[in-house]
Amino acid sequence: MSALSHAPVHLTRAGVSLVLGSDDHGIPVVLHWGAALGDLDAAGLGALATARRPGAARSAYDGSRTTGLVPDGARGYSGTPALEGHRVGGSATAAAPSLVDWEVLAGDAAITATSDDDEAGWSVTLQLALDDAGLLHARTSVTNTADGDLHLASVLTALPVGAHATELLDLTGRWCKERTPQRHPWVQGTHRRDARHGRTGHDATLVMVAGTPGFGFGTGELWAVHTAWSGNHTHYAERTPEGEVLLGGGELLSPGEVVLAPGETYRAPWLLGSFSPAGLDPMSHRFHAHLRSVTPRSRTERPVIANSWEAVYFDHSLERIAELADVAASVGVERFVLDDGWFLGRRDEDAGLGDWTVDPEVWPQGLGPLVDHVRGRGMEFGLWVEPEMVNLDSEAARAHPERVLRGRAAVPPEWRHQQVLDLQDEGAYADLRAALLALLDELDVAYLKWDHNRDLTDVTHDGRPAVHGQTLATYRLLDELRAARPALEIESCSSGGARVDAEVLARTDRIWPSDTIDPLERQHLQRWTSLLVPPELMGSHVGGATAHTTGRTHTLRYRAATALLHWFGIEWDLSRLDGDTLAELREWIALHKRVRPLIGTGTLVHPDHPDPAVLVTGVVAEDRAEAWYVVATVAATATQHAAPLRLTGLDPDRRYRVTEEMPRGPGGADLTGAWSAHGTESTGRVLAIVGVALPVLHPEEARVLRLVAVG
């Protein structure tokens, strides 16, 4: 890398350009982040910088003013300042830095910009990089360079976006209804989405998206940011009266939570930024490429899972679970997971968390015989754990009550009868790590379903708010288990989808997007979770006919089709099913195994349909020689014959054969038109522009469409 003067810098990859220039005072300024600008020489970059220089307003600061890399209140920025803090002791007097003398280092696709404010005692570094997929990575770091402790209040990273992006999309939700979209105009002011749950949160937005009005999955120019952090955090969109238009995010810090001694550095979470010229799908593809590159297991075909939870809950015995495993193996399951209820004193949710040894009353011979039985049926064995939590009714809490995380003498309000184990307590951390490694040493465990079933409420460690340190300790524990057991796979479950973010996915192999496996709810929440998470990292299970969380009843076809294009699993008492139902389920599992080579390597698409009752999810092979689409209704269609389905993601110049391929099952509808078993042929261009006719679809019905290139 080389040091640069004030000349603009142009980074470009995968259809995206980032241009960094400077204002009249030498402050680095992002002049452009968005569509690729092509080859620009020094003259072209200079002209761009000149064209973007604002004029001077009346009744305002003298001279022109631009917002630098770090929005700075000391220089007149009227919106949210990126850096806030105060100093205790020492000689520095300024409360926040004014950053002027920047050093900028630039390489092929990365920029590092550093500035010191000796008066305030802050040194600030901002890293910017475009990866191979065109995803922008940005992070701000702060070092205390003066005497006295520096108490940080806020370290945010913000990126300017197109002023014509006047519509916002973010997500909200609750338990069993995660990732619910909400749209609204982007007006002047600040729209913030703070998450203060001590984990990512059921209501976490995942991404903050700004786009041209009416953008969809395949249309509109848009920008999006994601804060890669599993603790308290924020996303925000800000449009100032002066004309700045920013998307930003970072960690939410409580007073006193991060205090830097002289020489210490705080590194904020990475802010990931994705630009798309054509809707939400291309935006997601950049996030997907990143997560596929950092998730520990790079394999593209994930094993079919059977999980015991909704089949037996706490009703454990070797005979009962072995019977369930036998039937699972007979229908094609490849990994069997024993869920909650196996450890000491755990007969319900009131007790036992923290005691990670096998309960001898329920499992008198330990879990070894079950593991051997599962392995003998050709399946891997997985186990549920909730390492960060503790019940007060446990040997762990009775032996060390001081290890229960709290902010005052009384423990926080109970949540599912549990509290949080203080992982910043070195004794608690060491004991937990040893207990987990002992389990992995004793048993042939290929997979941990790692749960986290409560918010962190009123918690401190050594007199400081504890969420920041608890989050880092969790990352440390995951990292150390990975290092000790490189083949181990881990699922991030947090009472369903309350810990879903890019940083936890850098340490785990999949997320559990929701505790509900009601396929109607799943059609919505999987669609919106996929804005960030690729389908092969998203667990999707076939549950019983009547969903345990909602009471709705659906056909096996609807349930299985909803799970087909994700990490497929079963959470159902298979031992109670008749032969016909097992045969149909076996066919669905076989169908998934046909499709799954595409799922982990292909491109996820969501063709927009004019009828909101029709949701379409597709996976297109990397070489676009094959594609599968699931068409599902989530309500009654507006018209008897729904509008034609226009299929996206295909090669416009290749010819495709279109067929429906799915197990018929009891009462299967007849195939008609383009959906017939004989199929039809057309070019990718015709299929994208004209589309294919849909059959008459009942409410809450699903069909599977396959396309294969024939020329």
NUNU-725589 format. One line per 5 residues: number of its first residue (from 1); their letters; for each residue x, y, z of C-alpha. Coordinates in Angstrom, 1 decimal. Each point is the difference from the previous one (the first is absolute). Example, Ala and Ser with C-alpha at 12.3 -4.5 7.8 and 13.67 -1.06 7.14 Angstrom:
residues 2
1	as	12.3,-4.5,7.8 | 1.4,3.4,-0.7
end
This chain:
residues 711
1	msals	0.0,0.0,0.0 | 1.1,3.5,-0.6 | -0.7,3.3,1.6 | -2.0,2.4,-2.0 | -0.5,3.8,-0.1
6	hapvh	-3.4,1.5,-0.6 | -0.4,-1.6,-3.4 | -3.2,-2.1,-0.3 | 0.2,-3.7,0.3 | -2.2,-2.4,-2.0
11	ltrag	-0.7,-3.5,1.1 | -2.2,-2.2,-2.2 | -1.1,-3.7,0.0 | -2.9,-2.0,-1.2 | -2.0,2.9,-1.4
16	vslvl	0.6,2.3,3.0 | 2.1,3.2,0.3 | 1.2,1.8,3.1 | 1.7,3.3,-0.6 | 1.7,1.8,2.9
21	gsddh	1.0,3.6,-0.4 | 0.6,2.9,2.4 | -1.5,3.3,0.9 | 1.7,3.4,0.0 | 1.6,-0.8,3.4
26	gipvv	1.3,-3.4,-1.0 | -2.7,-2.0,1.8 | -0.7,-3.3,-1.8 | -3.5,-0.1,-1.6 | -1.8,-2.8,-1.7
31	lhwga	-0.9,1.6,-3.4 | -1.8,-3.1,-1.3 | -1.0,-3.4,1.2 | -2.3,-1.8,-2.5 | 0.0,-1.1,-3.7
36	algdl	3.3,-0.6,-1.6 | 1.4,3.1,-1.7 | 2.3,-1.8,-2.5 | 3.7,1.0,-0.5 | 0.7,3.4,1.4
41	daagl	3.4,1.7,-0.4 | 1.3,2.7,2.2 | -1.8,2.7,-2.0 | -3.3,-1.9,0.1 | 0.3,-0.4,3.8
46	galat	0.9,3.6,0.4 | -3.1,1.1,-2.1 | -2.2,-2.3,2.2 | 1.4,1.6,3.1 | -0.6,3.5,-1.4
51	arrpg	-3.6,-0.9,-1.0 | -0.8,-1.2,3.5 | 1.3,3.0,1.9 | -2.9,1.8,1.6 | -0.4,3.8,0.1
56	aarsa	-0.2,2.2,3.1 | -3.4,0.7,1.4 | -1.2,3.3,1.6 | -0.5,0.0,3.8 | 2.3,-3.0,0.3
61	ydgsr	3.7,-0.7,0.5 | 2.3,2.1,-2.1 | 1.2,-1.9,-3.0 | -1.2,-3.3,-1.4 | -0.3,-2.9,2.4
66	ttglv	-0.1,-3.7,-0.7 | -0.5,-3.0,2.2 | 3.2,-1.9,0.4 | 0.6,-3.7,0.5 | -0.8,0.5,3.7
71	pdgar	-3.1,2.3,0.4 | 1.4,2.5,2.4 | -2.0,2.4,2.2 | 3.1,2.0,0.7 | 0.0,1.0,-3.6
76	gysgt	-3.7,0.8,-0.2 | -1.7,-3.2,-0.9 | -3.5,0.4,1.3 | -1.0,-3.7,0.0 | 1.2,-2.9,2.1
81	paleg	3.7,0.3,0.8 | 2.0,-3.1,-0.6 | 2.2,0.5,3.0 | -1.1,0.9,3.5 | 1.7,-0.4,3.4
86	hrvgg	1.5,1.8,2.9 | 3.3,-0.1,1.9 | 0.6,-0.5,3.7 | 3.3,1.5,1.3 | 2.9,1.0,-2.2
91	sataa	0.6,3.2,-1.8 | -2.1,-0.2,-3.1 | -3.0,2.4,0.0 | -1.9,-0.8,-3.3 | -2.9,-2.4,0.6
96	apslv	0.1,-1.4,-3.6 | 2.6,0.1,-2.7 | 0.2,2.4,-2.9 | 1.8,-2.0,-2.7 | 1.9,2.0,-2.5
101	dwevl	3.5,-1.3,-0.8 | -0.9,-3.3,-1.7 | 2.5,-2.5,-1.4 | -1.6,-2.2,-2.7 | 1.5,-3.2,-1.2
106	agdaa	-1.5,-1.8,-3.0 | 0.5,-3.3,-1.6 | -1.7,-1.9,-2.8 | -3.4,-0.3,1.7 | 0.5,1.4,3.5
111	itats	0.6,3.4,1.7 | 1.2,0.7,3.5 | -0.4,3.6,1.3 | 1.4,1.2,3.3 | -0.2,3.2,1.9
116	dddea	1.2,1.2,3.4 | -1.5,2.8,2.2 | 2.8,0.6,2.5 | -2.1,2.5,1.9 | -2.9,-2.4,0.6
121	gwsvt	2.4,-3.0,0.2 | -1.8,-2.2,-2.6 | 1.6,-1.9,-2.9 | -2.6,-1.2,-2.5 | 0.5,-2.5,-2.8
126	lqlal	-2.6,-0.8,-2.6 | 0.3,-3.1,-2.3 | -1.8,-0.3,-3.2 | 0.2,-2.9,-2.4 | -1.9,-1.5,-2.9
131	ddagl	0.0,-3.8,-0.1 | -0.2,-2.2,-3.1 | -3.8,0.2,0.0 | -0.1,3.8,0.2 | -1.0,0.0,3.7
136	lhart	1.3,3.0,1.9 | 1.7,-0.7,3.3 | 0.4,3.1,2.3 | 1.2,0.2,3.6 | 1.0,2.8,2.4
141	svtnt	2.6,-0.4,2.7 | 0.9,2.3,2.9 | 3.2,0.2,2.0 | 0.5,2.0,3.2 | 3.2,2.1,-0.5
146	adgdl	-0.2,2.2,3.0 | 0.2,-0.3,3.8 | -3.1,-1.1,1.8 | -2.7,-2.5,-0.9 | -2.1,0.6,-3.1
151	hlasv	-3.6,-1.0,0.6 | -1.6,-0.7,-3.4 | -3.6,0.8,-0.5 | -0.3,-0.7,-3.8 | 2.2,-1.3,-2.8
156	ltalp	-2.1,-0.2,-3.2 | 0.8,-0.5,-3.6 | -2.1,1.8,-2.6 | 0.0,-0.2,-3.8 | -1.6,2.6,-2.5
161	vgaha	-2.5,-1.3,-2.4 | -1.9,1.3,-3.0 | -2.4,2.9,0.9 | -2.6,-1.5,-2.4 | -0.4,-3.0,2.3
166	telld	-3.0,1.4,1.7 | -1.7,-3.2,1.3 | 1.2,-2.0,3.0 | -0.5,-3.7,0.8 | 0.9,-1.5,3.3
171	ltgrw	-1.2,-3.1,1.9 | -1.5,-0.5,3.4 | -1.7,-3.0,1.8 | -0.5,-2.0,3.1 | 0.4,-3.6,1.1
176	ckert	-1.4,-2.3,-2.7 | -0.5,3.0,-2.4 | 3.5,1.2,-0.7 | 1.0,2.2,-2.9 | -3.3,1.8,-0.8
181	pqrhp	0.6,2.6,-2.6 | -1.0,3.7,0.4 | 0.3,2.7,-2.7 | -0.3,3.7,0.3 | 1.2,3.2,-1.7
186	wvqgt	3.4,1.2,0.9 | -0.6,3.5,1.2 | 2.3,2.5,1.7 | 1.2,-1.1,3.4 | 1.3,-3.2,1.5
191	hrrda	-1.6,-3.4,-0.2 | 1.7,-2.2,2.5 | -0.5,-3.7,0.8 | 1.7,-0.7,3.3 | 0.3,-3.6,1.4
196	rhgrt	0.5,-0.1,3.7 | -0.6,-3.7,0.8 | 3.6,-1.0,0.7 | -0.3,-2.2,-3.1 | -0.9,0.9,-3.6
201	ghdat	-3.7,-0.2,0.9 | -3.3,-1.4,-1.5 | -0.8,3.6,-1.2 | 3.4,0.7,-1.5 | -0.2,1.5,-3.4
206	lvmva	3.1,-2.0,-1.4 | 0.3,2.6,-2.7 | -1.0,3.6,-0.5 | -0.9,0.5,-3.7 | -0.4,3.3,-1.9
211	gtpgf	-1.2,-0.1,-3.6 | -1.9,1.7,-2.7 | -3.8,0.0,0.6 | -1.7,-3.3,-0.5 | 3.2,-2.1,-0.2
216	gfgtg	-0.6,-3.7,0.0 | 2.1,-3.2,-0.1 | 0.8,0.6,-3.7 | -0.5,3.7,-0.5 | 1.3,3.3,1.4
221	elwav	3.4,1.5,0.9 | 0.8,-0.5,3.7 | 2.6,0.0,2.7 | 0.0,-2.0,3.2 | 2.1,-0.3,3.2
226	htaws	0.4,-2.8,2.6 | 1.7,0.4,3.4 | 1.9,-3.2,0.6 | -0.3,-0.4,3.7 | -1.9,-2.3,2.3
231	gnhth	-0.6,2.3,3.0 | -1.7,3.4,0.3 | 0.2,1.9,-3.2 | -1.6,2.5,-2.3 | -0.8,0.7,-3.6
236	yaert	-1.1,3.4,-1.1 | -1.0,2.1,-3.1 | 0.6,3.7,0.2 | -1.0,2.8,-2.4 | 1.0,3.5,1.2
241	pegev	-1.4,3.4,-1.0 | 3.5,0.8,-1.4 | -0.3,-2.8,-2.5 | 2.0,-2.9,1.5 | -1.5,-3.5,-0.6
246	llggg	1.6,-2.8,2.1 | -0.5,-3.5,1.0 | 2.0,-1.1,3.1 | 0.3,-2.4,2.9 | 2.1,-1.2,2.9
251	ellsp	0.0,-1.4,3.5 | -2.3,1.6,2.6 | 2.2,0.8,3.0 | -1.5,0.6,3.5 | 1.7,2.6,2.2
256	gevvl	3.3,-1.3,1.3 | -0.2,-3.2,-2.1 | 3.2,0.7,-2.0 | 2.7,2.0,1.7 | 3.4,0.3,-1.7
261	apget	3.1,0.4,2.2 | 2.8,1.9,-1.7 | 1.2,-2.0,-3.0 | -3.0,-2.3,-0.2 | -2.1,-0.4,-3.2
266	yrapw	-3.6,-0.7,-0.6 | -1.0,-1.5,-3.4 | -3.6,0.5,-0.9 | -1.9,-2.8,-1.8 | 0.3,-0.2,-3.8
271	llgsf	-2.7,1.8,-1.9 | -0.8,-1.9,-3.2 | -1.4,2.0,-2.9 | -1.6,-1.4,-3.1 | -1.0,2.0,-3.1
276	spagl	-2.4,-1.4,-2.6 | -1.1,1.6,-3.3 | -2.9,-2.5,-0.3 | -1.8,-0.8,3.2 | 0.4,-2.0,3.1
281	dpmsh	1.2,-3.2,-1.5 | 3.3,1.4,-1.3 | 0.5,1.8,3.3 | -0.4,-3.4,1.8 | 2.4,-1.8,-2.3
286	rfhah	2.8,2.2,1.2 | -0.8,-0.8,3.7 | -0.4,-3.7,-0.9 | 3.4,-0.2,-1.7 | 1.6,1.5,3.1
291	lrsvt	-1.7,-2.4,2.4 | 0.8,-2.9,-2.2 | 3.7,1.0,0.1 | 0.2,0.4,3.8 | -2.3,-2.7,1.4
296	prsrt	2.3,-2.7,1.4 | -1.4,-3.0,-2.0 | 0.4,0.7,-3.7 | -1.7,-3.2,-1.2 | -2.9,0.6,-2.3
301	erpvi	-2.3,-2.9,1.0 | -1.4,0.1,3.5 | -1.3,-3.2,1.6 | -3.7,-0.6,0.5 | -0.7,0.4,3.7
306	answe	-2.6,-1.6,2.3 | -0.4,2.0,3.3 | -1.7,-1.6,3.0 | -1.6,3.1,1.6 | -3.5,0.2,-1.4
311	avyfd	-0.2,-3.8,-0.2 | 0.7,-0.8,3.7 | 0.8,3.3,1.9 | 1.3,-1.2,3.4 | -1.3,-3.6,-0.3
316	hsler	3.4,-1.7,-0.3 | 0.9,-3.6,0.2 | 2.4,-2.1,-2.0 | -2.8,-2.1,-1.4 | -2.1,3.0,-1.0
321	iaela	2.8,2.0,-1.6 | 1.5,-3.1,-1.7 | -3.4,-0.8,-1.6 | -0.2,3.6,-1.4 | 3.6,-0.3,-1.3
326	dvaas	-0.9,-3.3,-1.8 | -2.9,1.5,-1.9 | 2.1,3.1,-0.8 | 2.7,-2.1,-1.6 | -2.6,-1.9,-2.0
331	vgver	-1.2,3.2,-1.8 | 3.4,1.3,-0.8 | 1.1,2.1,3.0 | 3.8,0.4,0.3 | 0.4,1.8,3.3
336	fvldd	-2.1,-0.7,3.2 | -0.1,2.7,2.7 | -0.9,-0.6,3.6 | -1.5,3.3,1.3 | -0.7,1.3,3.5
341	gwflg	-0.5,-2.3,2.9 | 3.1,-2.3,0.1 | 2.0,1.6,2.8 | 0.0,0.0,3.8 | -3.4,0.8,1.5
346	rrded	-1.5,1.1,-3.3 | -3.6,-1.3,0.1 | -1.5,3.4,-1.0 | 1.2,3.5,-0.6 | 0.2,0.9,3.7
351	aglgd	3.3,-1.7,0.9 | 3.4,-1.3,-1.2 | 1.4,2.6,-2.3 | 3.7,0.3,0.9 | 0.4,-3.7,0.9
356	wtvdp	1.4,-1.4,-3.2 | 0.2,-3.6,1.0 | -2.3,-2.8,-1.0 | -2.9,-0.7,2.4 | 0.5,-3.5,1.3
361	evwpq	-3.7,-0.4,1.0 | -1.1,0.3,-3.6 | 3.1,-1.3,-1.7 | 1.4,-2.6,2.4 | 2.6,-1.2,-2.5
366	glgpl	0.8,3.6,-1.2 | -0.6,1.1,-3.5 | 2.6,-2.4,-1.5 | -2.6,-2.7,-0.9 | -2.2,2.6,-1.8
371	vdhvr	3.0,1.4,-1.9 | 1.1,-3.5,-1.0 | -3.6,-0.8,-1.1 | -0.2,3.2,-2.1 | 3.4,-0.6,-1.5
376	grgme	-0.9,-3.6,-0.7 | -2.9,1.2,-2.1 | 2.3,2.0,-2.2 | -0.7,3.4,1.6 | 2.1,2.6,1.7
381	fglwv	-0.9,1.0,3.6 | -0.8,3.5,1.2 | -0.8,1.5,3.4 | -1.8,3.0,1.4 | 1.8,2.3,2.4
386	epemv	-0.7,3.5,1.4 | 3.5,0.8,1.4 | -0.5,3.7,0.8 | -3.0,-0.6,2.3 | -0.6,-1.4,3.5
391	nldse	-3.0,-0.9,2.1 | 0.1,1.0,3.6 | -1.2,-3.5,0.7 | 3.3,-1.6,-1.1 | 3.2,-1.3,1.6
396	aarah	1.9,2.7,-1.9 | -2.0,2.9,1.5 | -0.1,-1.5,3.5 | 3.8,-0.4,0.0 | 0.8,3.4,-1.5
401	pervl	-3.0,2.5,0.4 | 2.5,2.8,-0.7 | 0.3,-1.3,-3.6 | -3.6,0.9,-0.8 | 0.1,3.2,-2.1
406	rgraa	-1.8,2.9,1.7 | 0.0,3.8,0.5 | -0.9,0.1,3.7 | -0.4,-2.3,3.0 | -3.2,-1.5,-1.3
411	vppew	0.1,-2.1,-3.2 | -1.7,1.4,-3.1 | -3.6,-1.0,-0.8 | -0.2,-3.7,-1.0 | -0.5,-0.9,-3.6
416	rhqqv	-0.9,-3.7,-0.6 | 1.2,-0.4,3.6 | 3.5,0.7,-1.0 | 2.8,2.5,0.5 | 3.3,0.8,-1.8
421	ldlqd	3.3,-1.5,0.9 | 2.7,2.7,0.3 | 2.6,-1.1,-2.6 | 2.3,2.8,1.0 | 0.5,-1.8,3.3
426	egaya	3.1,-2.1,-0.8 | -1.0,-2.8,2.3 | -3.5,-0.3,-1.6 | 1.6,0.2,-3.5 | 2.6,-2.7,0.8
431	dlraa	-2.5,-2.4,1.5 | -2.4,0.4,-2.9 | 2.7,-0.5,-2.6 | 1.2,-3.1,1.8 | -3.5,-1.4,0.3
436	llall	-0.7,0.4,-3.7 | 3.3,-1.4,-1.0 | -0.6,-3.0,2.3 | -3.3,-0.7,-1.8 | 1.7,0.2,-3.4
441	deldv	2.8,-2.3,1.3 | -2.4,-2.6,1.4 | -2.5,0.0,-2.8 | 0.2,-0.1,-3.8 | -1.8,3.4,-0.4
446	aylkw	0.1,1.5,-3.5 | -2.3,2.9,0.7 | -1.1,2.3,2.8 | -3.3,1.8,-0.1 | 1.1,3.0,2.1
451	dhnrd	-3.0,1.8,1.5 | -0.3,3.3,1.8 | -3.5,0.4,1.4 | -0.2,3.4,1.7 | 1.0,3.6,-0.2
456	ltdvt	2.7,1.5,2.1 | -1.7,2.3,2.4 | 1.5,2.1,2.8 | 3.5,-1.6,-0.3 | 3.4,1.2,1.1
461	hdgrp	3.5,-1.4,0.5 | 2.4,1.7,2.4 | -2.2,3.0,0.2 | -0.3,0.5,-3.7 | -2.9,-0.8,-2.5
466	avhgq	0.8,-3.6,-1.1 | -1.5,-0.5,-3.5 | 3.2,1.0,-1.9 | 2.2,-2.3,2.0 | -2.5,-2.8,0.1
471	tlaty	-0.2,0.1,-3.8 | 3.7,-0.1,-0.4 | 0.2,-2.9,2.5 | -2.5,-1.9,-2.0 | 2.0,0.5,-3.2
476	rllde	3.1,-1.1,1.8 | -1.7,-3.2,1.2 | -1.3,-0.9,-3.5 | 3.4,0.7,-1.4 | 1.8,-2.2,2.5
481	lraar	-2.4,-2.9,-0.5 | 0.5,0.3,-3.7 | 3.8,0.0,0.4 | -0.3,-3.1,2.3 | -2.5,-1.8,-2.2
486	palei	0.4,1.2,-3.6 | -2.6,-2.4,-1.4 | -2.7,1.0,2.5 | -3.0,1.8,-1.6 | -2.1,2.5,2.1
491	escss	-3.4,1.5,-0.5 | -0.8,3.5,1.3 | -3.4,-0.3,1.6 | -1.3,2.6,2.4 | -3.6,-0.8,0.9
496	ggarv	-0.3,-0.2,-3.7 | 1.4,2.9,-2.0 | 1.2,2.4,2.7 | 3.7,-0.3,-0.9 | 0.4,0.3,-3.7
501	daevl	2.8,2.2,-1.2 | 3.2,-0.2,-2.1 | 2.3,-0.2,2.9 | -1.6,-3.0,1.7 | -0.2,-1.6,-3.5
506	artdr	3.8,0.3,-0.3 | 0.1,-2.5,2.9 | -3.0,-2.2,-0.6 | -1.3,-2.2,-2.9 | -3.6,0.9,-0.1
511	iwpsd	-2.7,2.1,1.7 | -3.4,-1.1,1.3 | -2.1,2.9,-1.4 | -3.1,-0.6,2.3 | -1.4,-2.4,2.5
516	tidpl	-3.1,-0.2,-2.1 | 0.0,-2.5,-2.8 | -3.5,0.9,-1.1 | 0.6,0.1,-3.8 | -2.2,3.1,-0.5
521	erqhl	2.1,2.0,2.5 | 3.1,-1.6,-1.4 | -0.8,1.1,-3.6 | 0.2,3.6,1.2 | 2.8,-0.1,2.5
526	qrwts	2.4,-2.1,-2.1 | -0.6,2.4,-2.9 | 1.1,3.0,2.0 | 2.7,-1.8,2.0 | 1.6,-0.7,-3.4
531	llvpp	0.7,3.7,-0.5 | 3.1,-0.9,2.0 | 0.3,-3.7,0.4 | 0.5,-2.5,-2.9 | -2.5,-2.9,-0.1
536	elmgs	2.4,-2.8,0.8 | 0.9,1.7,3.3 | -3.7,0.3,1.0 | -1.6,-3.0,1.8 | -3.5,-0.9,-1.2
541	hvgga	-1.9,-3.0,1.4 | -3.1,-1.9,-0.8 | -2.1,-0.1,3.1 | -3.2,-1.8,0.9 | -3.2,0.6,-2.0
546	tahtt	-1.2,2.5,2.7 | 2.6,2.5,0.9 | 0.8,0.1,3.7 | 0.5,3.7,0.1 | -3.1,1.2,-1.9
551	grtht	-2.5,-2.9,-0.1 | -0.3,0.3,-3.8 | -0.2,-3.3,-2.0 | 1.7,-0.4,-3.4 | 0.6,-2.8,-2.5
556	lryra	3.4,-1.8,-0.1 | 0.4,1.5,-3.5 | -0.1,3.6,1.3 | 2.2,-0.8,3.0 | 2.7,-1.8,-2.0
561	atall	0.0,2.4,-2.9 | 0.6,2.9,2.4 | 3.1,-1.8,1.3 | 1.2,-1.3,-3.4 | 2.5,2.7,-1.0
566	hwfgi	1.6,0.5,3.5 | 1.9,-2.2,2.4 | -2.7,-2.7,0.2 | -1.0,-1.7,3.2 | -2.9,-1.7,1.9
571	ewdls	-1.4,0.8,3.4 | -2.9,-2.5,0.2 | -0.9,-3.2,1.9 | 0.8,-2.3,-2.9 | -0.7,-3.1,2.1
576	rldgd	-3.7,0.8,-0.1 | -0.3,0.3,-3.8 | -1.7,-2.5,-2.3 | 1.7,-1.6,-3.0 | -1.4,2.4,-2.6
581	tlael	1.1,3.1,1.8 | 3.4,-1.4,0.6 | 0.3,-0.9,-3.7 | -1.0,3.5,-1.1 | 2.5,1.6,2.5
586	rewia	2.7,-2.4,-1.4 | -0.7,1.3,-3.5 | 0.3,3.7,1.2 | 3.3,-0.8,1.6 | 1.2,-1.7,-3.2
591	lhkrv	-1.1,3.1,-2.0 | 1.9,2.3,2.4 | 3.1,-2.1,-0.5 | -0.3,0.5,-3.8 | -0.3,3.8,0.4
596	rplig	2.5,0.6,2.8 | 3.2,0.0,-2.1 | -1.4,3.3,-1.5 | -1.1,1.5,3.4 | 3.4,0.5,1.4
601	tgtlv	1.6,1.3,-3.2 | -2.8,1.5,-2.0 | -1.7,3.4,-0.1 | -3.1,0.6,2.1 | -2.7,1.9,-1.8
606	hpdhp	-3.5,1.3,0.9 | -1.9,0.8,-3.2 | -2.4,2.8,0.7 | -3.7,-0.9,-0.5 | -2.7,2.6,-0.2
611	dpavl	-2.3,-2.0,2.3 | 1.2,0.3,3.6 | -1.6,-3.4,0.7 | 2.7,-1.7,-2.2 | 3.5,-0.3,1.3
616	vtgvv	2.7,-1.5,-2.2 | 3.4,-1.2,1.1 | 2.6,-1.4,-2.5 | 3.5,-1.3,-0.1 | 1.9,0.3,-3.3
621	aedra	3.2,-2.0,-0.6 | 3.2,1.9,-0.2 | 0.3,-0.9,-3.7 | -3.7,0.7,-0.5 | -0.5,-3.4,-1.5
626	eawyv	-2.7,-1.0,2.5 | -2.4,1.8,2.4 | -2.7,-0.9,2.5 | -2.8,2.2,1.1 | -2.5,-0.4,2.8
631	vatva	-3.3,1.8,-0.6 | -2.1,0.4,3.2 | -3.2,1.8,0.8 | -0.3,1.7,3.4 | -3.7,1.0,-0.5
636	atatq	-2.7,-0.3,-2.6 | 1.1,1.3,-3.4 | -1.6,3.2,-1.1 | -1.2,-1.5,-3.3 | -1.1,-3.5,-1.0
641	haapl	3.0,-0.3,-2.3 | 3.0,1.7,1.6 | 2.2,2.1,-2.3 | 2.8,-1.8,-1.9 | 3.2,-0.8,2.0
646	rltgl	3.0,1.8,-1.5 | 3.1,-2.0,0.8 | 3.2,2.0,0.9 | 3.6,-1.1,0.2 | 0.1,-2.0,-3.2
651	dpdrr	2.4,0.4,-3.0 | -2.1,2.0,-2.5 | 1.6,-1.7,-3.0 | -0.4,-3.6,1.1 | -3.0,-2.2,-0.5
656	yrvte	-1.6,-1.7,3.0 | -2.3,-2.9,0.5 | -2.6,0.8,2.6 | -1.6,-2.8,2.1 | -1.6,-0.5,3.4
661	emprg	1.8,-2.5,2.1 | -1.3,-0.8,3.5 | -1.5,-2.9,1.9 | -3.7,-0.1,-0.8 | -1.2,-1.3,3.4
666	pggad	-3.6,-0.6,0.9 | -2.4,2.2,-1.8 | 2.6,1.6,-2.3 | -1.3,2.4,-2.5 | 0.1,-0.9,-3.7
671	ltgaw	2.8,1.6,-2.1 | -1.0,2.5,-2.6 | 1.5,2.2,-2.7 | 3.7,0.8,0.4 | 0.0,-1.9,3.3
676	sahgt	-0.8,-3.3,-1.7 | 2.2,-3.1,0.4 | 0.9,0.4,-3.7 | 1.2,3.6,0.5 | 0.5,2.8,-2.4
681	estgr	3.1,1.7,-1.5 | 0.8,3.7,-0.3 | 3.0,2.4,0.2 | 1.1,1.6,3.3 | -0.9,3.4,-1.6
686	vlaiv	-3.6,-1.0,-0.7 | -0.4,-1.6,3.4 | 1.2,3.2,1.7 | -2.1,2.3,-2.1 | -3.1,-2.0,-0.8
691	gvalp	0.1,-2.7,2.6 | -2.0,-3.1,0.4 | -3.6,-0.5,1.0 | -0.7,-1.0,3.6 | -2.4,-2.8,0.7
696	vlhpe	-3.1,0.9,2.2 | 1.5,0.1,3.5 | -1.9,-0.5,3.2 | 0.9,2.1,3.0 | 3.1,-1.3,1.8
701	earvl	1.1,-2.3,-2.8 | 3.4,-0.6,-1.4 | 1.4,-1.3,-3.3 | 3.5,-0.7,-1.2 | 1.3,0.9,-3.4
706	rlvav	3.2,-1.2,-1.7 | 1.8,1.5,-2.9 | 2.8,-1.7,-1.9 | 2.0,1.6,-2.8 | -0.4,-1.9,-3.3
711	g	1.9,2.2,-2.3
end
